[in-house]
Amino acid sequence: MLLRFISGIMVAFLSTFLCFVMLYFSKGNIAYANGLNSQNKEFVKRIEKNLGLDKPLLIQYKNWLFKAFRGDFGVSFLSGEKVLKIIKERFLNTLILSFSALSILFFLSIFLAFVEYHFKNSFIEKIITFITLNFFALPPLVIALIFIFIFSFFGNFLSMDDIEFKNDFFSRLKYLVFPILVLVLSHLALYLRIARNLIYECFDQIFIQNLYARALKQRDIDCLVLKYCLGSIVSYFGATALNFVMGTYIVENIFNFSGVGFLMIQSIIYKDFPVVLALIFLSVLFTTLLIFISDIISQILNPKLRKYSLV
């Protein structure tokens, strides 16, 4: 488990390097962000020299890397503010959105998995499978656009614009509704299949069949099954954390949600290297931390997994 966390840090630095290479050779320039004299090549070169962008790729990345090791992620090329300060202002919004959607996904997938088992081969199981797979077949972008098209007549109900949760969270709760719905519907089929496979496998165990033979109540059997497979479900949820976080970033941009994902896309467009690299590094590190925590929780719930803790 500790080796996973160390390897996650290495992956974070590797991801930043690959992202830096792609940005370095991509079109666009930070000089185009202000729109002033952006057609003047001398003006563009002057800005690049002032920001150190005229240096070779490896030297630029080395300078950033040495500063990152010291916890200094530099300042934004766009705003001139410290990168960590900019990320801190938007991190809470992304955390609330992603945690809310992931919590709903977790409980909903387990609930629907039990429903499908108890109504196996029935119309209810088929309709759940049909709905979840259809939403899973659509990218989050398409699902979000469908919601925007259908519910746009409700007025300013789909865009957060730069609202801060810390000021008045409950009055702004409506801005979370559609982003959460898109995240849940686009991932539900995957997480439901994971929970369903584990729950079905658990019901097929001999000790569960013996409980039926002893005429134990179905409710008690369901609780034992949930207790038996909950650790594995949590572990699978943690393993897919990176995919879910990236999906959250996409949804934020669609709904103009003032979070980390929205900041990342804007920074990529204008090649704001310090912000992009810091966001990539911290995102991978954050998902590695989620995997680490999910492994610990799964081992607490299922002590048999402790022998694999160093794998």
Secondary structure, 3 states (H helix, E strand, C coil): CHHHHHHHHHHHHHHHHHHHHHHHHCCCCHHHCCCCCCCCHHHHHHHHHHHCCCCCHHHHHHHHHHHHHCCCCCECCCCCCEHHHHHHHHHHHHHHHHHHHHHHHHHHHHHHHHHHHHCCCCHHHHHHHHHHHHHHHCCHHHHHHHHHHHHHHHCCCCCCCCCCCCCCCHHHCHHHHHHHHHHHHHHHHHHHHHHHHHHHHHHCCHHHHHHHHCCCCHHHHHHHHHHHHHHHHHHHHHHCHHHHHHHHHHHHHHCCCCCHHHHHHHHHHCCCHHHHHHHHHHHHHHHHHHHHHHHHHHHHHCHHHHHHCCC
